[in-house]
Amino acid sequence: SQWEKMEENVESFKNLEDNLAKQNISLDEIPYVIQYNKRDLENIAPVNYLEYVLNNRKKRVQSFEVVSSTGQNVFASLNAVSQILLHKFSKQSDTPKVDAAPVAVPLEAAAAS
Protein backbone atom coordinates (compact mmCIF):
# COMPACT_ATOMS: atom_id res chain seq x y z
CA SER A 1 0.00 0.00 0.00
CA GLN A 2 2.94 2.37 0.46
CA TRP A 3 3.95 4.56 -2.45
CA GLU A 4 7.59 3.48 -2.26
CA LYS A 5 6.56 -0.20 -2.63
CA MET A 6 4.16 0.39 -5.53
CA GLU A 7 6.59 -0.59 -8.29
CA GLU A 8 7.44 -3.85 -6.48
CA ASN A 9 3.74 -4.61 -5.92
CA VAL A 10 2.90 -4.09 -9.59
CA GLU A 11 5.88 -6.20 -10.63
CA SER A 12 4.83 -9.03 -8.28
CA PHE A 13 1.30 -8.98 -9.68
CA LYS A 14 2.66 -9.07 -13.24
CA ASN A 15 4.94 -11.98 -12.30
CA LEU A 16 1.90 -13.86 -10.99
CA GLU A 17 0.10 -13.33 -14.30
CA ASP A 18 3.19 -14.40 -16.29
CA ASN A 19 3.69 -17.55 -14.20
CA LEU A 20 0.03 -18.50 -14.59
CA ALA A 21 0.25 -17.90 -18.36
CA LYS A 22 3.17 -20.36 -18.56
CA GLN A 23 0.74 -22.93 -17.14
CA ASN A 24 -1.96 -21.87 -19.65
CA ILE A 25 -4.04 -20.35 -16.86
CA SER A 26 -5.56 -16.90 -16.94
CA LEU A 27 -5.96 -14.89 -13.78
CA ASP A 28 -9.61 -14.52 -14.79
CA GLU A 29 -10.05 -18.30 -14.40
CA ILE A 30 -9.06 -18.61 -10.76
CA PRO A 31 -10.77 -17.35 -7.61
CA TYR A 32 -8.91 -14.63 -5.76
CA VAL A 33 -9.35 -11.39 -3.86
CA ILE A 34 -6.93 -8.51 -3.41
CA GLN A 35 -5.70 -7.41 0.00
CA TYR A 36 -4.34 -3.90 0.29
CA ASN A 37 -2.26 -4.54 3.39
CA LYS A 38 -0.45 -2.27 5.85
CA ARG A 39 -3.14 0.39 5.64
CA ASP A 40 -2.06 1.62 9.07
CA LEU A 41 1.35 2.82 7.85
CA GLU A 42 2.29 6.29 6.65
CA ASN A 43 2.63 7.30 3.02
CA ILE A 44 0.02 4.87 1.69
CA ALA A 45 -1.51 5.11 -1.76
CA PRO A 46 -5.25 5.83 -1.92
CA VAL A 47 -7.47 2.82 -2.52
CA ASN A 48 -8.86 4.26 -5.76
CA TYR A 49 -5.30 4.42 -7.13
CA LEU A 50 -4.59 0.83 -6.00
CA GLU A 51 -7.82 -0.28 -7.66
CA TYR A 52 -6.83 1.47 -10.88
CA VAL A 53 -3.37 -0.11 -10.92
CA LEU A 54 -4.10 -3.63 -9.63
CA ASN A 55 -7.81 -4.28 -10.11
CA ASN A 56 -8.45 -2.58 -13.44
CA ARG A 57 -9.60 -5.50 -15.57
CA LYS A 58 -12.75 -6.69 -17.30
CA LYS A 59 -13.56 -8.93 -14.36
CA ARG A 60 -12.84 -6.93 -11.21
CA VAL A 61 -12.45 -8.83 -7.95
CA GLN A 62 -13.30 -7.98 -4.38
CA SER A 63 -10.62 -6.01 -2.59
CA PHE A 64 -10.03 -5.32 1.08
CA GLU A 65 -8.11 -2.75 3.06
CA VAL A 66 -6.20 -4.87 5.55
CA VAL A 67 -4.10 -4.29 8.64
CA SER A 68 -2.78 -7.78 9.27
CA SER A 69 -0.95 -6.80 12.47
CA THR A 70 -4.34 -6.09 14.09
CA GLY A 71 -6.35 -8.60 12.06
CA GLN A 72 -8.49 -5.87 10.46
CA ASN A 73 -10.29 -7.41 7.44
CA VAL A 74 -8.01 -10.46 7.34
CA PHE A 75 -10.85 -12.89 8.04
CA ALA A 76 -13.25 -10.90 5.85
CA SER A 77 -10.96 -11.39 2.86
CA LEU A 78 -10.39 -15.06 3.74
CA ASN A 79 -14.14 -15.56 4.02
CA ALA A 80 -14.71 -13.84 0.67
CA VAL A 81 -12.25 -16.02 -1.22
CA SER A 82 -13.64 -19.12 0.55
CA GLN A 83 -17.14 -18.21 -0.63
CA ILE A 84 -15.88 -17.71 -4.19
CA LEU A 85 -14.17 -21.12 -4.10
CA LEU A 86 -17.26 -22.85 -2.72
CA HIS A 87 -19.41 -21.24 -5.40
CA LYS A 88 -16.97 -22.30 -8.13
CA PHE A 89 -16.84 -25.91 -6.92
CA SER A 90 -20.60 -26.14 -6.43
CA LYS A 91 -21.11 -24.93 -10.03
CA GLN A 92 -18.65 -27.56 -11.24
CA SER A 93 -20.44 -30.32 -9.32
CA ASP A 94 -23.78 -29.26 -10.86
CA THR A 95 -22.60 -30.19 -14.34
CA PRO A 96 -24.08 -33.45 -15.60
CA LYS A 97 -21.79 -36.42 -15.30
CA VAL A 98 -21.59 -39.07 -17.98
CA ASP A 99 -21.84 -42.55 -16.51
CA ALA A 100 -19.41 -45.05 -17.91
CA ALA A 101 -20.75 -48.29 -19.29
CA PRO A 102 -20.49 -51.24 -16.90
CA VAL A 103 -17.40 -53.35 -17.34
CA ALA A 104 -17.64 -57.12 -17.20
CA VAL A 105 -15.36 -58.67 -14.60
CA PRO A 106 -14.09 -62.16 -15.43
CA LEU A 107 -15.32 -64.79 -12.97
CA GLU A 108 -11.76 -65.64 -11.88
CA ALA A 109 -11.06 -62.01 -10.90
CA ALA A 110 -14.38 -61.70 -9.06
CA ALA A 111 -13.73 -64.92 -7.12
CA ALA A 112 -10.24 -63.78 -6.12
CA SER A 113 -11.50 -60.61 -4.46
Stockholm file with secondary structure:
# STOCKHOLM 1.0

chainA/1-113         SQWEKMEENVESFKNLEDNLAKQNISLDEIPYVIQYNKRDLENIAPVNYLEYVLNNRKKRVQSFEVVSSTGQNVFASLNAVSQILLHKFSKQSDTPKVDAAPVAVPLEAAAAS
#=GR chainA/1-113 SS CBGGGHHHHHHHHHHHHHHHHHTTCCGGGSCCCEEECCTTSSSBCCHHHHHHHHSCSSSCCCEEECBTTTTBTHHHHHHHHHHHHHHHHHHHHTSCCCCCCCCCCCHHHHHHC
#=GC SS_cons         CBGGGHHHHHHHHHHHHHHHHHTTCCGGGSCCCEEECCTTSSSBCCHHHHHHHHSCSSSCCCEEECBTTTTBTHHHHHHHHHHHHHHHHHHHHTSCCCCCCCCCCCHHHHHHC
//
